[in-house]
Amino acid sequence: MLKEATISERKIVNAFIELLEESSLEQISITDIIKKANLSRPTFYYYYSNKEDLVETTFSKILDKISSILQEDMTYQEGVVTEMLRYLKENQKLCLTLMTHIPNINEMIREFIIETILNSDIENVTELMEQSYHIPAKYSLEVYVSTIVTILTLWLKEGCIESPEELADIILEAVIIKVK
């Protein structure tokens, strides 16, 4: 679960995840969440303005944590990718729940990856992609991003069978671009 969260926040998010396993996002009320979490309504509203805020805040916290991990090595070598994958594996249930219930999450993930790679410390990243994939930059960027999203989604959905180290190798091989 999100390590920086308070006990009450964790209870709310965990209750929400459990409820999403039984019902759709639309069917879940704040009353359902607070009953399941055994917390008061004011406690919920102390942290979140509504159910959508709960979903968005939780997703944002995951992306913030991934960003902080990736900032340790902005060339995205195996060590930092493995650390990010360990975090995703630790939060697999939460990630899968959000992936299933947030409309347009794939687009949000794509945009996050694009922004992350374009702001990396990899020199001439778009030119490297173009050269590696032998197609124009806008298409090579799309191949790069789609490859990462597809691999991560499959890994999470299949229960993180491969270790984070193994998946880091798979991703780094699949995306072609390697910084030396």
Helices and strands as residue ranges (DSSP letters): H 7-22, G 25-27, H 30-37, H 41-47, H 51-70, H 78-90, H 92-101, H 105-118, H 125-133, H 137-157, H 164-174
